[in-house]
Amino acid sequence: MKIIVVSDSHGNVDELSRIVLMNGSADIVVFCGDGYRDIQSVRGMYPDKMYVAVKGNNDWYCNEPYLQEIKVCGKKIIITHGHTYGVKEGYYRIASYAHSVNADIALFGHTHSQYLDYDGRVLLMNPGSIGYKGEHGIIEIEDSGKITAKIYPANQFNPPITIQ
């Protein structure tokens, strides 16, 4: 199962659409908030995908919740924008919440800065800002439970993570 992870489009539908088109084999598009109307536009362009979205701090007219939980290939994924967990001050609160609900993956945005880490229990990913920098993440989950996570543009500070 291939998942595109995006956040913080802030009106840049063109870049959001380009990333979904470029990853045509993806099954799911996860949107971590701040640009809900943008993801709705892209949903209309590529209706063959499953979309999961949350409300960000700038999504004033959005009826989505601030937190969603999904299961993919037996893995529990929590999705949030991150502002309600204080991610600009650090990742302790989001990681603690993910641990408390036995999540395997926590996806969030808000900071416009990429982050990818595995603390031994939970994979944490902030794909960065799709709208301002074209940043996004890809997660692949195999039926065996193997998880591979990458953020793009890739660099030496954010190497891919594989969890067996």
C-alpha positions in Angstrom: 0.0 0.0 0.0 1.5 3.3 -1.1 0.5 6.5 0.8 1.3 10.1 -0.2 1.6 12.4 2.8 1.2 16.1 2.3 0.5 19.1 4.4 0.3 22.9 4.3 -0.6 23.5 0.7 -1.9 27.1 1.5 -3.5 27.6 -1.9 -1.0 25.8 -4.1 -3.3 23.4 -5.9 -0.9 23.1 -8.8 1.9 21.6 -6.7 -0.4 19.4 -4.8 -1.9 18.1 -8.0 1.6 17.5 -9.5 2.7 15.4 -6.6 -0.5 13.2 -6.7 -0.1 12.8 -10.5 3.7 12.0 -10.1 2.8 9.2 -7.6 0.0 7.7 -9.7 0.4 4.3 -8.1 -0.4 5.6 -4.7 -3.5 4.2 -3.1 -4.1 6.8 -0.4 -3.5 10.6 -0.1 -3.2 11.8 3.5 -3.5 15.6 4.0 -2.3 17.0 7.3 -4.2 20.3 7.1 -3.9 23.9 6.1 -5.3 24.0 2.6 -8.5 21.8 2.9 -10.0 23.4 -0.2 -6.9 22.5 -2.1 -7.2 18.8 -1.3 -10.9 18.9 -2.1 -9.9 20.3 -5.6 -7.3 17.5 -6.1 -9.8 14.9 -4.9 -12.0 15.9 -7.8 -9.1 15.6 -10.2 -8.0 12.2 -9.1 -11.1 10.4 -7.6 -9.6 6.9 -7.9 -7.6 7.4 -4.6 -8.7 7.3 -1.0 -8.3 10.7 0.7 -7.9 11.2 4.5 -7.8 14.8 5.6 -7.7 16.7 8.9 -8.4 20.3 9.8 -5.4 22.6 10.2 -5.2 25.9 12.2 -5.9 27.9 9.0 -8.8 25.7 7.7 -11.6 27.9 9.1 -14.4 26.5 7.0 -13.5 22.9 7.2 -15.7 20.2 8.9 -13.0 17.6 9.2 -11.8 16.7 12.6 -8.4 17.8 14.0 -7.4 14.1 14.4 -8.1 11.0 12.3 -7.1 7.4 12.9 -6.9 4.8 10.1 -5.7 1.2 9.8 -3.6 0.3 6.7 -2.3 -3.3 6.3 -2.7 -3.8 10.1 -0.8 -0.6 11.0 -2.6 2.1 13.0 -1.9 5.6 11.7 -2.9 8.8 13.4 -3.2 12.0 11.4 -3.3 15.5 12.8 -2.1 19.0 11.8 0.1 19.2 14.9 -0.8 22.6 16.3 -3.0 21.0 19.1 0.1 19.0 20.1 2.5 21.9 20.1 4.8 20.5 17.4 6.5 23.9 16.9 7.9 23.4 20.4 8.9 19.8 19.9 7.6 16.3 19.3 7.1 14.9 22.8 3.4 15.5 23.0 2.6 14.0 19.6 4.8 11.0 20.3 3.3 10.5 23.7 -0.2 10.6 22.3 0.8 8.1 19.5 2.2 5.8 22.2 -0.9 6.1 24.4 -3.2 4.9 21.5 -0.7 2.2 20.3 -0.2 3.9 16.9 2.4 2.7 14.6 2.7 5.9 12.6 2.0 9.6 13.5 1.6 12.0 10.6 1.5 15.8 11.1 2.4 19.1 9.6 2.1 22.8 10.8 5.8 23.6 11.1 6.6 23.7 7.4 9.7 21.7 8.3 10.3 18.1 7.4 10.8 15.6 10.1 11.2 11.8 9.9 12.1 9.6 12.9 11.4 6.2 14.4 11.7 6.1 18.2 11.5 2.3 18.4 7.7 2.2 18.7 6.3 5.0 16.5 7.3 6.4 13.1 6.9 10.2 13.2 6.6 12.1 9.9 6.1 15.7 9.0 6.3 15.9 5.2 7.0 19.7 5.3 5.1 22.2 3.2 3.8 21.1 -0.2 2.6 24.6 -0.9 5.7 26.6 -0.2 8.5 24.1 -0.9 7.0 21.1 -2.8 7.8 18.9 0.1 6.0 15.6 0.7 6.3 12.1 2.1 5.8 8.6 0.8 5.0 5.6 3.0 4.8 2.1 1.7 3.4 -0.6 3.9 3.8 -4.2 2.7 1.4 -7.0 3.6 4.2 -8.4 5.7 4.1 -5.3 7.9 7.3 -3.8 6.6 7.1 0.0 6.5 9.3 2.2 4.4 9.1 6.0 4.8 10.8 8.7 2.8 10.4 12.5 2.6 11.1 14.5 -0.5 13.1 16.3 -1.6 15.4 13.8 0.1 18.6 14.9 1.7 21.3 13.6 4.0 19.4 15.0 7.0 16.3 12.9 6.3 17.4 9.4 5.1 14.7 6.9 4.4 13.5 4.7 7.3 12.5 1.1 7.0 10.9 -0.8 9.8 10.6 -4.6 9.7 
